[in-house]
Amino acid sequence: MLMAPAIMRLMMFRNANGKWILGLASKFGKWNSFLAELWGTCWGLGIVWIYNFRQRDIDVDSLLAVNFVKNGVDKFHPYAPIISEIRNMLARNWDICLSHCYRESNRTADSLANLSHGLDFGVHGCP
């Protein structure tokens, strides 16, 4: 898998009308892009739970990640622990729909992700 020089994750939270609620951007060390997508999904679900957003659509731009989470993987798969954690989070008492979306279909997220390359390492709020 391709190793990125630094992984940037972006999360945007909008209400049912599409109005901006909260945004978070993070920049971490070297991971492959698939593992970064899984960690971003796990981290995002944690944020959604903490902020008490109990009815949300979660869009992930990695179809492979969505399929692994929805279908599960063998317990010996190298990413089984993080996939299991995501599956456990999705099983909580809430209404969360995890689905794939093409990166190009969300111009705001794509634009902000490109801007995040200039961030320092760590987590940053986007008001």
Buried (B, 14 or more C-beta within 10 A) or exposed (E): EEEBEBBBBBBBBBEEEEEEEBBBBBBBEEBBEBBBBBBBBBBBBEEBBEEEBEEBEBBBBBEEBBEBBBEEBEEEEEBBEBBBBBBEBBEEEBEBEBEBBEEEEBEEBBEBBEEBEEBEEEEEEBE
